[in-house]
Amino acid sequence: MTEAIIRRHLIMHGSVQGVFFRDSTRQAAETHGVSGWVRNRPDGTVEAILEGPAQAVQAVEQFCAQGPKQAQVQRIEATDEDPEGISGFSVS
């Protein structure tokens, strides 16, 4: 039996831009086999869509709660969404 695919929409707040957050998130996603995307937002937050097996998505979300060494994540807004069947992971 295969694990159900889930989709999480994350917005990370804090000192999260200019600290390699997006590329580090891409690396974590690729390591765990999670699809989606990550981007900086004009308000200084970082937004991500993660889609894949629940355990893998949770592992990447845990990474986002810490971020790379230079980041200081204050909080994450997380919302469940319906999976769209996306593949690959992009940084914009």
Buried (B, 14 or more C-beta within 10 A) or exposed (E): EEEEBBBBBBBBBBBBBEBBBBEBBBBBBEEBEBBBBBEBEEEEBBBBBBBBBEEBBBBBBEBBEEBBEEBEBEEBEBEEEEBEEBEEBBBE
